[in-house]
């Protein structure tokens, strides 16, 4: 809130990603597979009762997996911070929740595979 990192709801995250999990151990790692066969590796550390402060997606395929990643982020009110590029948010109201240095350049996208990929293609 107000530019500070807020933990994600761990249970809601697990519910949103559960249909796509193909491997789930250790506890802080998941491999997801979308309906088109595309995969992504997720690292999601839980810090006690606070929940998850960060989810990192690596090795993710384009296609349906882009929507699988964007959907839970939008549902949880999270921003996506690409390694290179501007923050991705899903509602203009979320801009004020970002750290000051990310607010001006953040892109508002809809939580779909096409919008997610288009945001990466414009970099």
C-alpha positions as CSV (number, residue, x, y, z in Angstrom):
1,X,0.0,0.0,0.0
2,X,1.1,3.5,-0.7
3,X,4.4,2.3,-2.3
4,X,5.2,-0.3,0.3
5,X,5.4,-4.0,-0.5
6,X,2.3,-5.9,0.8
7,X,2.3,-9.6,1.1
8,X,0.0,-11.6,-1.3
9,X,-2.7,-13.8,0.1
10,X,-1.0,-17.2,0.0
11,X,-4.2,-19.3,0.0
12,X,-5.8,-17.2,-2.8
13,X,-2.5,-17.6,-4.8
14,X,-2.6,-21.4,-4.3
15,X,-6.2,-21.5,-5.4
16,X,-5.6,-19.5,-8.5
17,X,-2.6,-21.5,-9.6
18,X,-3.7,-25.0,-8.5
19,X,-5.4,-26.0,-11.8
20,X,-2.0,-25.5,-13.6
21,X,0.5,-27.0,-11.1
22,X,2.3,-30.1,-12.4
23,X,5.0,-30.2,-9.7
24,X,4.8,-28.6,-6.3
25,X,7.9,-29.4,-4.3
26,X,9.6,-27.9,-2.5
27,X,7.0,-25.7,-0.9
28,X,8.3,-22.5,-2.3
29,X,8.4,-23.7,-6.0
30,X,5.7,-24.6,-8.5
31,X,5.9,-25.6,-12.2
32,X,2.7,-24.6,-14.1
33,X,1.4,-26.0,-17.4
34,X,-1.2,-24.2,-19.5
35,X,-3.7,-25.9,-21.7
36,X,-1.5,-25.4,-24.8
37,X,1.4,-27.2,-23.0
38,X,3.4,-24.0,-22.2
39,X,5.1,-24.0,-18.8
40,X,6.5,-21.6,-16.3
41,X,8.5,-22.0,-13.1
42,X,7.3,-20.0,-10.1
43,X,9.3,-19.3,-7.0
44,X,7.0,-18.1,-4.2
45,X,8.6,-17.7,-0.7
46,X,6.2,-17.5,2.2
47,X,7.3,-15.4,5.2
48,X,5.4,-16.7,8.2
49,X,1.9,-15.3,8.7
50,X,2.7,-12.3,6.5
51,X,2.2,-14.4,3.3
52,X,4.2,-14.1,0.1
53,X,6.1,-10.9,-0.6
54,X,7.0,-11.9,-4.1
55,X,6.4,-14.4,-6.8
56,X,9.0,-14.8,-9.5
57,X,8.2,-16.4,-12.8
58,X,11.0,-17.8,-14.9
59,X,11.2,-19.9,-18.1
60,X,7.7,-19.1,-19.0
61,X,6.3,-19.9,-22.5
62,X,4.3,-17.4,-24.6
63,X,0.8,-18.3,-25.4
64,X,-1.8,-19.5,-22.8
65,X,0.8,-19.3,-20.0
66,X,0.8,-15.5,-20.4
67,X,-2.9,-15.5,-19.4
68,X,-2.3,-18.0,-16.6
69,X,0.3,-15.6,-15.1
70,X,-1.7,-12.4,-15.6
71,X,-5.0,-13.7,-14.2
72,X,-3.9,-14.5,-10.7
73,X,-1.8,-11.3,-10.5
74,X,-4.9,-9.3,-11.4
75,X,-7.1,-11.2,-9.0
76,X,-4.6,-10.6,-6.2
77,X,-4.2,-6.9,-6.9
78,X,-0.5,-7.5,-7.7
79,X,1.7,-5.6,-10.1
80,X,4.0,-7.4,-12.5
81,X,7.5,-6.1,-12.5
82,X,9.4,-7.3,-15.6
83,X,13.2,-7.6,-15.3
84,X,13.4,-5.0,-18.1
85,X,10.7,-2.5,-18.6
86,X,7.8,-0.8,-16.9
87,X,5.6,-2.1,-14.1
88,X,2.3,-3.7,-15.4
89,X,-0.9,-3.0,-13.4
90,X,-4.5,-4.0,-14.1
91,X,-6.4,-0.9,-12.8
92,X,-5.5,2.7,-12.9
93,X,-6.3,2.9,-9.2
94,X,-3.4,0.6,-8.6
95,X,-0.9,3.2,-9.8
96,X,-1.0,5.0,-6.4
97,X,0.0,1.8,-4.7
98,X,3.3,1.5,-6.6
99,X,6.6,2.9,-5.3
100,X,6.9,6.5,-6.5
101,X,9.7,5.7,-9.0
102,X,7.4,3.2,-10.8
103,X,4.2,5.2,-10.9
104,X,4.7,7.4,-13.9
105,X,5.7,4.7,-16.4
106,X,3.5,1.9,-15.3
107,X,1.3,0.4,-18.0
108,X,-2.3,-0.5,-17.3
109,X,-3.3,-3.8,-19.1
110,X,-6.2,-6.2,-19.1
111,X,-5.4,-9.6,-17.6
112,X,-5.3,-11.6,-20.8
113,X,-2.5,-13.5,-22.6
114,X,-2.6,-11.1,-25.6
115,X,-2.3,-7.9,-23.5
116,X,0.4,-9.4,-21.3
117,X,2.5,-10.4,-24.4
118,X,1.8,-7.1,-26.1
119,X,3.2,-5.3,-23.1
120,X,6.4,-7.3,-23.3
121,X,6.6,-6.8,-27.1
122,X,6.6,-3.0,-26.8
123,X,10.0,-3.0,-24.9
